[in-house]
Structure formats: structure tokens, C-alpha cells
Amino acid sequence: MVPFRSISIFTFGFLLLFRCSSSSAEQQQFAIDGKVLELDESNFEAAISTFDYMFVDFYAPWCGHCKRLSPELDKASANLAVLKQPIVIAKVDADKYSRLASKYEIDGFPTLKIFMHGVPTDYYGPRKADLLVRFLKKFVAPDVSVLNSDSAISEFIEEAGKNFPIFIGFGLNESVISHLAVKYKKSAWFSVAKDFSDTTIEFYDFDKVPALVTLHLSYNEQSIFYGPFEEKFLEDYIKQSLLPLVLPINQDTLKSLKDDKRKIVLTIVEDEDDERSKRLVKLLKAAASANRDLVFAFVGFKQWQDFAESFEVSKKIKLPKMIVWDGDVEYFSVIGSDSVEDEDQGSQITRFLKGYRDGSVIQKHIISDDYKAFRNSMFLIGALILVLVVILVAMMMQAVKEEPSREQVDHPGSSTSLSEAREALRSGDKEEKID
């Protein structure tokens, strides 16, 4: 008879061996080898528990955008796997594995999320491999980078790139901004410079310390904050500095307004690339510097006609035109000051802002897509009725022997509507919707 204790030791040893074998198999299954992982409902939770940082593409096999994204992810995966803190890229067929899609609120393809220690965050950044790598590296960077030399400052800025604003605290202790750096890590780079030369002081044009310098490299902009460095004032400055002074509105930049609660001073110009528009933007930047409680933005009628038309702008309206938009369905027209003439535009901008702050406004609602569809359908019905009347009259008069063909009425074309743009502010760029 085998003693009970011997059986227990044998059983324990067997279970330990089985557990080690399972753990080894799991590690081998999720090896960081630079390849994109293909996950499903059976191993997804295990994968996000295994890796501190995992970038997940929720896709559908039939989605054209997904097919174009796939080779970019393959290229990016190899570069992200060799980081000091690696980021693993994975894919899930969310069309097939609907329970996962439902759990993570996937309502369009592709939906991209980065899981940091198992917690998902929506990703709205670039999708080309090189930019994707640079964008994602920010998620594994220190909350606040400490820079101990001029060269360290230059290297930090080069590494950060142009996709996010960069905050550099000169002569500032990292503990002063660490809490806010964590809070706004998804939106900006944060650093403090401990040792720097007079050359750096001259280059960044600050005249005393501590100073918090903000760089928007994409827009060639810089601003300086000298305090007070109490958290409330510091956070107000950081929030207001996450966007450039004047934001060009397009399908990508519109998403950056998602979490900003400020009203938007929107200037609609004919063509944002012409010299007159560029001169106007310079004047808007000066106004934005003095009115940081508002977001200043502009859009070209030529560049995004559908968006402009939602604010009752057409080819017959004289541009530039200014309105104040709430980022959703309401906007305000300032009485007597919405059109910006070519002469003395700076004074006109000042008068517009004063009129808005004094409440001399007309509140309006954007033209919704439902109304546009209704308007277009009524136009079609009216045109068809008119055609039928003409046919009946012609038949009665026997002016023709053959029934005239009906005129074809084209629906006005539409690219990206404002309601879709507003949805982008709420839920991100879901390019192919799930039926």
C-alpha cells in the first residue's frame, strides 16, 4: 500500500510540472518576435495580461481600410518589439469574434486601441508605419523626462517629433508637473531641463526661471508660462496649450477638439492656401493669444465645402465669415460683425469678439443631415411633379407623339458631413461602420 503522503507529494509535483509547462507554453505562444499576433476570444485576455503594452487592431476581413492598414502594422511591429519597453501589436477579427467586439465597444472598422497594463485607450493617431512607431513610443516614455544638458534637450525634441505639443520646464522640479504629466500624457510630451546653457536660454527666448516653454513644431509656434505654478493655474495653461493658437479644421484635426470644452471661434475662408487667408490667420493668432478661453480655428470652403455649408455658407456668401461654434449643433452669429472685409481686419476681429462677449448674437443650429436629406428629397419630388405636369399638358395638346423622358435629378454630392465630424469628436474615426 502506497502511503498517502507519497501520493500527495507525487500529485503536488505533477501539478507543479504541469503548471510550469503551461506557463512555458503560454510564454512561447506570446513571444515578442516582432510579428503581429492574431488573437481570438480564447487567448485575448491572457495576452493583455501578459504584456504591459499591447496595440490592438480590431478589424474585419472585408474592410478595405483594414486591408490597407495591415502591411503598415507588420512594418511597425518589428520596430516596436525592440524598444526598451516593447509594445506588441495584435489583431482581432472583431466581425467573427462578436463577444470581444461588444465588450470593447467596437462599432466600426478598423478600431484601434492601446492596452496599458490591461486598460484600453482609444487610438486616433497616424497609421503609416514610421509615424505609428513614433506616436506609440510616447505611451511607454517616462511621464516626465529629466534633461541634464543642451544635447539632451535637443535629443528629446527630436525623439518627440511633431505630432504632439512639447512642454519643457526650465529650472522647474519634475514634481511640480508630474501629476499633470500623467493626466495629459496621451496629449503631450513633458520634460524638465536641469542643466542648460545661456545659448539655450537665448534660443528659447525666456528671460527668467522657472519657465515652462511649449512647442508646437507642426505649426512653428512657441509660448512661455512664468507662473504662478500652483496646480490650478498650471493646468489651465497646459489645457489651453494643447492646441495651436489657430487650428486648421480638417477630418484629422477635428478630433483634437474632442475633450476641449471651450467655444470655437471659427473663420471660414474661401481657400485656406491663398495669401489673403494666410495673412488673416496671422491676425487670428494675435487675437488667440489674448483670448485663451476660446479656441480659434479656420476652414477653407474649397477644402471642406460640406462642413462650411452646415453654417449657412454657400458660394454666394461673401467670405471670410466668422462664427462661434459650440463643437456640436449650436453656433452664434455676431450681429453686424460676421463678415471680415479685406481692410483693417484686425479691428474687425476685435469688434467681432467684443460683440460675442457682449451677447450681441443670433443663436442658430447647424443644418442636420436629416434635414438635408429631407430637403433633397422634396426637391426631387417637386421636380418629378413638374415633369409629369409637362407630360400631361403635352399629351393633351397632342404636341408630341412620344412621351418625353423624365429629367434626372441629381442629389447634391456629399463627402464628410458635419454630423459625421461631430461623431468623430465623440467616438473617433470609425471608417467602415458595422451594419
Summary of the structure (lengths in Angstrom):
residues: 435
radius of gyration: 28.8
end to end distance: 66.5
largest distance: 115.8
contacts: 1230
relative contact order: 0.08
helix: 43%
strand: 20%
